[in-house]
Amino acid sequence: MFLCGTYRMAVDMIDFDLLLQWFVQLLIAFVSTLAFSFIFHTPHKQRIFIGITGGLGWITYVAASFFGIETAVASFIAALVITWISRLCAFHRKEPITTFLICGIFPIVPGAGIYYTGYYLFMGENALGAGKGFETLKIAIAIALGIGIVSSLPRFLFIGGRKKQERKKEAEK
Amino acid sequence: METAVSILELSFRMGETLLQSGAEISRVQETMERVAKSYHADKLNVYVLTNAIFASGAEKGIARSTELKYIKNPRTHLGRISAVNQLSREIAEGRLSAQEAYARLEEIRTIPYTRLPVATVCCIITAASYSFLFGGSVTDTAAAALCGLLLEPLLYLIEKKRMSLFLSNLISSAFVALAACMFYLLGLGDNPDKIIIGTIIRLVPGVALTNSIRDFFNSDYLSGAIRMIDALIVGGCIGIGVGFIIRIISMVTGGVLV
């Protein structure tokens, strides 16, 4: 009876509806990033990894927004995650990093900001429009910082496991 | 064995291919230098900008200089960048003769773009899924899918006509707004803003933004600035195109749309 009760409480604490929602979002972001990989003509072999990059990036953004983090900061965190995964993929798949980065970053590019800026400016709501425009710029700068910081981190952080490194050194000899 | 192809020519062509496909500046520069070094060219000095390669070098004691300009609007082709990257890796390992490398490069330059039907399907998928991700209802998603279906052929036409950056983005974003509002007025979709946001993701300057950041952090400030301006112009044009159409439609229908 008691066990049953604690189990119930634990189950109640997890919001399954929310988790399911996030899972659906993850899947949809995955599919749409995959579609972008066709638009930018990426090699076939890398498509799954591109999708994963985009999906995880978007879910980071959604989770950050859920915990009440401001849009620009959430974009920054998502950009960090996307670039990190891109560098990992780039190293292990022996690909240029841009293959993963360009497609993966698309979900968090401020399309909505651009839209609302144009909308308010043309509807005569100058103050709102300027606010939205500034927010869009802020998001773009946040994304830039996120990408830039992870891009300039030292290389060894992205080499998973020492074995691979050693094997590479041998190959170089 | 006597190599008939010029090493410098190979290096230039590789750089040109990379730049045309939208690679970062540092990648172009490194690849060109690496190729020249692997084949023991006497000298190669390169300076790469977003829209030009300046290179001079010497090979078998003969000085050569070349200035390469490239097409105004590069079409992003990540597959070609990846293939050239692979090729330069193999060249650096010394596995290919210059002749073979040149043949491979010619093959790479003919890797096709995604065909229009496939691209249209992808555009439909992206439009629908982003309008859903940004909180659109099911009918919004359907409307966005229809907008995507119309947008990709339009982009293809614009590409063929070689319009300027300003005009192509103004036209396509205005078109998206118009289509979305029409669907809304015909009763498909609940929020025109969600439909439009979903569809304009296809136009948003994500590539220019990413590349400009990569250039900035590689200290190629000039090229980074060029691409940043590119991103700003494209973003601004999208906002103007969409806002203009919405204003006109709300004036015609006599009410605020969104």
Interface residues (C-beta under 8 A of the other chain):
Chain A: Q25 I28 A29 V31 S32 A35 F36 S37 F38 I39 F40 H41 T42 P43 Q46 W58 K94 E95 P96 T98 T99 L101 I102 C103 I105 F106 P107 V109 P110 G111 A112 I114 Y115 Y116 T117 G118 Y119 Y120 L121 F122 M123 T136 A140 I143 A144 I147 G148 S151 S152
Chain B: A23 E24 R27 T76 H77 L78 G79 R80 I81 S82 A83 N85 Q86 R89 I111 Y113 T114 V118 A119 V121 C122 C123 I125 T126 S129 Y130 F132 L133 F134 D193 I196 I197 I200 I201 R202 V204 P205 G206 V207 L209 T210 N211 S212 I213 R214 F216 F217 A231 G235 I238 G239 I240 G241 V242 G243 F244 I246 R247 S250 V256 V258
